[in-house]
């Protein structure tokens, strides 16, 4: 495997996602359940999926274009779900703090 800009960016993304995974798992013990606890479990799952997706990045160069497009589409789809859950989680926290 040749070390090029795409590889360096991919490895940086994996590193950041591993930090994110550590943080999201570490914060789980501080959750009391309820809306935040339920959403947090799903957040952990999505961070694991992203970390796995980013980890396979170096191996994607050998795949057919159609397979590559499918993988990228799945990563983008789960990214959209992640954003949705994050927004709903923040909304729920604001709602609980306001009442």
KEKE-3310 file (N, C-alpha, C; in steps of 0.2 Angstrom, whole numbers, plus 5000, padded with zeros to 4 digits):
npx = (5004:5003:5008:4999:4990:4977:4977:4983:4974:4963:4969:4970:4957:4952:4960:4954:4941:4943:4946:4934:4926:4931:4928:4914:4910:4916:4908:4896:4895:4891:4878:4861:4850:4834:4829:4841:4850:4845:4846:4860:4865:4863:4870:4883:4883:4883:4895:4904:4901:4905:4919:4923:4920:4928:4940:4941:4945:4958:4958:4949:4953:4955:4943:4928:4921:4907:4904:4912:4905:4893:4897:4901:4889:4882:4890:4887:4873:4872:4879:4870:4859:4866:4868:4854:4850:4859:4854:4841:4844:4850:4839:4830:4837:4838:4824:4821:4829:4823:4810)
npy = (4994:5011:5026:5039:5055:5053:5041:5046:5055:5046:5038:5047:5050:5038:5038:5049:5044:5033:5040:5047:5035:5030:5041:5042:5029:5030:5040:5034:5028:5038:5040:5041:5034:5034:5046:5051:5040:5030:5035:5036:5023:5020:5030:5025:5013:5018:5026:5015:5009:5019:5020:5007:5008:5018:5012:5002:5009:5010:4998:5000:5004:4993:4988:4986:4999:5001:4993:5001:5013:5009:5007:5019:5026:5020:5024:5037:5037:5032:5042:5052:5047:5048:5061:5065:5058:5064:5078:5076:5071:5082:5091:5084:5085:5099:5101:5094:5101:5114:5112)
npz = (5000:4996:5003:5003:5001:5002:5010:5022:5026:5028:5039:5049:5051:5056:5068:5074:5076:5084:5096:5098:5100:5112:5120:5120:5125:5138:5143:5145:5157:5165:5162:5166:5161:5154:5142:5137:5140:5132:5119:5119:5119:5106:5100:5103:5096:5083:5082:5083:5071:5062:5065:5061:5048:5043:5046:5036:5025:5019:5012:5001:4989:4980:4977:4966:4957:4959:4971:4979:4979:4985:4998:5002:5001:5011:5022:5022:5024:5037:5043:5042:5050:5062:5064:5065:5077:5086:5086:5090:5103:5109:5108:5117:5129:5131:5132:5144:5153:5152:5158)
capx = (5000:5006:5006:4997:4986:4970:4979:4985:4968:4960:4972:4968:4950:4952:4962:4949:4935:4944:4946:4927:4923:4933:4924:4907:4910:4918:4903:4891:4894:4888:4871:4856:4845:4829:4830:4848:4853:4843:4850:4867:4867:4862:4876:4889:4883:4885:4902:4907:4900:4909:4926:4924:4919:4934:4946:4942:4946:4964:4957:4944:4956:4955:4936:4925:4918:4900:4905:4914:4899:4888:4900:4901:4882:4880:4893:4884:4867:4873:4881:4864:4856:4870:4866:4847:4850:4862:4850:4835:4846:4851:4833:4828:4841:4836:4817:4821:4832:4818:4804)
capy = (5000:5017:5031:5045:5060:5049:5036:5050:5058:5040:5036:5053:5049:5032:5040:5053:5040:5029:5044:5047:5029:5030:5046:5040:5023:5033:5044:5029:5026:5044:5041:5038:5030:5038:5048:5051:5033:5026:5038:5035:5017:5020:5034:5021:5009:5022:5027:5009:5008:5024:5018:5001:5010:5022:5007:4998:5014:5008:4993:5001:5005:4987:4986:4988:5006:5000:4992:5007:5018:5007:5008:5027:5028:5017:5028:5044:5036:5031:5048:5056:5045:5050:5068:5065:5056:5070:5083:5074:5070:5089:5094:5081:5088:5106:5101:5092:5107:5119:5111)
capz = (5000:4995:5008:4999:5004:5004:5015:5028:5029:5031:5045:5053:5052:5060:5074:5078:5077:5090:5101:5099:5103:5119:5124:5120:5130:5144:5146:5146:5164:5168:5160:5171:5158:5151:5135:5136:5140:5126:5113:5120:5116:5098:5098:5103:5090:5076:5082:5081:5064:5058:5066:5057:5041:5042:5046:5030:5020:5015:5007:4997:4982:4976:4976:4960:4958:4961:4978:4983:4979:4990:5004:5003:5002:5018:5027:5022:5027:5044:5046:5043:5056:5068:5065:5068:5084:5090:5086:5095:5110:5112:5109:5123:5135:5132:5134:5151:5157:5152:5162)
cpx = (5004:5004:5005:4993:4980:4972:4980:4978:4963:4962:4970:4961:4949:4954:4957:4943:4936:4944:4938:4924:4925:4929:4917:4906:4911:4912:4897:4889:4891:4880:4866:4851:4840:4831:4837:4851:4851:4846:4857:4869:4867:4868:4882:4889:4885:4892:4906:4907:4905:4917:4927:4924:4926:4940:4947:4944:4953:4963:4952:4947:4955:4948:4933:4921:4911:4900:4907:4909:4894:4891:4900:4894:4880:4883:4889:4877:4867:4875:4874:4860:4859:4868:4859:4847:4853:4857:4844:4838:4847:4844:4830:4831:4838:4828:4817:4824:4827:4812:4805)
cpy = (5006:5022:5037:5050:5057:5045:5040:5052:5052:5038:5041:5052:5043:5034:5044:5049:5036:5034:5046:5041:5029:5035:5044:5034:5026:5037:5040:5028:5032:5045:5037:5034:5036:5040:5048:5044:5029:5028:5037:5028:5017:5024:5029:5016:5012:5024:5021:5008:5013:5022:5012:5003:5014:5017:5003:5003:5012:5003:4994:5002:4999:4985:4989:4995:5005:4998:4998:5012:5016:5008:5015:5029:5026:5022:5035:5043:5036:5038:5053:5054:5047:5057:5069:5063:5061:5076:5082:5073:5077:5092:5091:5084:5095:5106:5099:5098:5113:5118:5110)
cpz = (5000:5000:5004:5003:5007:5010:5022:5031:5032:5038:5050:5055:5057:5067:5078:5080:5083:5096:5103:5102:5110:5123:5125:5125:5137:5147:5147:5153:5168:5166:5165:5168:5155:5144:5133:5135:5134:5120:5113:5117:5109:5096:5098:5097:5083:5076:5081:5074:5060:5059:5062:5049:5039:5042:5040:5024:5016:5010:5002:4989:4977:4974:4969:4962:4961:4969:4982:4984:4984:4997:5006:5005:5009:5023:5028:5025:5034:5047:5047:5049:5062:5069:5068:5075:5088:5091:5091:5102:5113:5113:5116:5129:5136:5135:5142:5155:5158:5157:5169)
residu = (UNK:UNK:UNK:UNK:UNK:UNK:UNK:UNK:UNK:UNK:UNK:UNK:UNK:UNK:UNK:UNK:UNK:UNK:UNK:UNK:UNK:UNK:UNK:UNK:UNK:UNK:UNK:UNK:UNK:UNK:UNK:UNK:UNK:UNK:UNK:UNK:UNK:UNK:UNK:UNK:UNK:UNK:UNK:UNK:UNK:UNK:UNK:UNK:UNK:UNK:UNK:UNK:UNK:UNK:UNK:UNK:UNK:UNK:UNK:UNK:UNK:UNK:UNK:UNK:UNK:UNK:UNK:UNK:UNK:UNK:UNK:UNK:UNK:UNK:UNK:UNK:UNK:UNK:UNK:UNK:UNK:UNK:UNK:UNK:UNK:UNK:UNK:UNK:UNK:UNK:UNK:UNK:UNK:UNK:UNK:UNK:UNK:UNK:UNK)
# end
